[in-house]
Amino acid sequence: MKIYATYNIKGGVGKTTTAVNLAYLAATESKLRTVLWDLDPQGAASFMFRVKPRVKGGGKALIRGKRPLDDAIKGTDFDNLDLIPADFTYRNMDLLLDDAGGSDRKLKKLLAPLAAEYDAVFLDCPPSISLVSENVLHAADVIVVPLIPTTLSVRTLDQLTEFVDGFRGHRPDVLAFFSMVDRRKKLHKEITESLSSERPDVAATVIPYLSIVENMSVERSPVTVFAPRSAAARAYRALWSEIRARTE
Amino acid sequence: MTPGLAGFIAAGQDTQTSDDVISEVLTALEQEFTLVPDRGGSLRTAARRRTWFDTFDWRLYRAGLTLEYVPAHRGGELRLSGAGSAAPPAPAADVEQPVTGWQASRPHQLRDLPDGPITARIAGVVAPRALLPAVTVSDAATVRRLLNEDGKTVARLVIDQPSVPAAGQPLPPRLTVTEVRGYPGQARRAIRIVACVVGVRPATEPVLAAALRAVGRRPGDYSNKVDATITAGMPAAQAAATILLRLLDTIEANVPGLLRDIDTEFLHDLRVAVRRTRSALKLFGDALTAPLAPRDSRLTGDELARFAAEFKWVGDLTTPTRDLDVHLLGFEDTSRALRAAKPDDLEPFRAYLAQRRLREFRALSRGLRSARFAALTQDWRERLTRIRESVSGRTAASARSGQSGSPARETAGTLGMERTRRAFAKVARRGAVISPVSPAESLHDLRKRCKELRYALEFFAPLFPPVAYGAVLGDLKRLQDCLGEFQDTEVQIGEIRVLATSMLTAGEAPAVTLLAMGEVTAGLAARQQAARAEFERRFAAFAGADGQRRMSLLLRGGLA
């Protein structure tokens, strides 16, 4: 079982759309038994799969182990793809993890039993630096980082890489890619071209800024489903291929 | 990831067609869910053809297994499921294995199957039989997604419309509600709605069974067992004719497969049925000629002798091919058992056996296609049917007129017990005088008497108490195995000597092959000696004081 996490300290960079599309491609095109855990209390990934953002017993029951993660799993409309929905109580997950002993490896332990049933797990993380994100970084095998092409966001990637390098034992692969790229903007063009070729931790694939991606919340479905031949769908397919090739 | 299934059959009632039922199911579900066609996923709309394979004697079915072949664009796939309709089903999960060059309409030998999980699982069950197509079903499945108020799929309805091309008719459609994980309540709700629609009933019968019925068959419809329906009060002539007709069914059922040389067991089963027929004629053939049987249908002594001679002819006709089959079937084991010689040394012997078998099989085929064989089976069936029907007609007439019939008339019960007792006495008497220095012929003769007794027990099995029957049969089987090993090894040694001489004369016997054949006969001789040493213990277990008491109990129970 391989755990992929879409993570960025900033919000609105395309973490959820990336998690939703990559999980769908993993399940349907790579035929991997896949589950996506929507850790963001806003529940955007749950909304896109039309699953109610509610977990019996809330985050507390899951973190304390009173309910197995297995109980919370919902089937999506797609073969091979399941979802652990968001819950509004996830907003207090930091406190819950702290109460449970403050371990930064609690999520990893919770996910371990899923290995018998799934080949791939996607974690859609809320934008923050917190005990939750530390748990996610320790649990993941691959951290997929969507970046807006700005100088500042590159600095954020450096900070993340430095943080992960400090881990003892298991260290996840970090792979960033440029998201919401507007090729008409000179800065976007310069940054994506130079960094993609200069830095090994930045993918060659970029996800362009396209309004069809925003339609995902209207269609409540991955863009690869409702517009499979669109440029956006092609870009996500290329990104998934590159991630698999670079992290196998 | 689609747990929970509930199956229904949209059979319809009175003037309702299955289309009406499906339409009513969809209308009922639409009251609760939004229904949309499923265009993606593994349950999407699809047409497919499936052929079930089993051996002629249903070995997979009897083991609780179902083997299905699904052709594909390139090659195809075998699927083995443990949910065969024989109880109890094997708990193992379904297994799949790709195959190439398969044709759904042809028999397939086990040796033609490539290595794989299915081959490994079924080899021990099927060998040495071939896999034959039992029935082919075409399915056209359509799937509807059941959506909740958020437009989320919470369950699926699969509408499967199977048909049997060989029968030229569709089977009643099957409806299956599948659950989406995490939404069990919604699936249960859908199941309740479907179950309430008039004309829908739970699918308790597998598609295989329904498809076989459509072509006039049923799973397990062939068995080489003597399972004639007789009762203790039935007139002896009627019981005798019923048993012999059942044996004739087995003989005739095996002829087509034998002539196509599909596998060796068609010949084996035919031979056993012929041998049983000959033993039955010896044991109770007189019941068919007795003056108490109706005069217009009973056989004369001469006729009985003629039929017995004809069945001997059939038996003799089959012997050479079967003897060669036995050598060839055990060839791998024989080669593996060699110590001094190499397995390859025996290859010329195998080639010679195969060539001889081809020749003998041609002679056997000619005999079974002959007018003589056709006349034998036809006459035999006519005569037996007439006896069975005239006796049963007369019994019914007596019952209607209130007459109890002749008090002296023999019943199946008295016939069965008397003839079984007589056969046992013969075995006990002849076995008791065999000593370690007795000639081999005395053991061969005892083996024949044991076979007669075994057949008598099997013919009249429905009349015996099952527990006592099982105890007697167990001891008898062990004695027969010992006598069989003794005689078969002797016969094989004699045959190998003859074959070696023929190969030498034909210039087809390399020295290493003759040496290897010598080693094989030495191994057979050792087995024969071991069987001879075992005989006394086996015989005592069967016909000693305890054995005689068990037999008395059995015969008393049969008359009770």
Interface residues (C-beta under 8 A of the other chain):
Chain A: R33 F49 R50 V51 K52 A72 I73 K74 G75 D77 F78 D79 N80 D82 R220
Chain B: M1 T2 G40 G41 S42 R145 D150 G151 K152 T153 V180 R181 G182 Y183
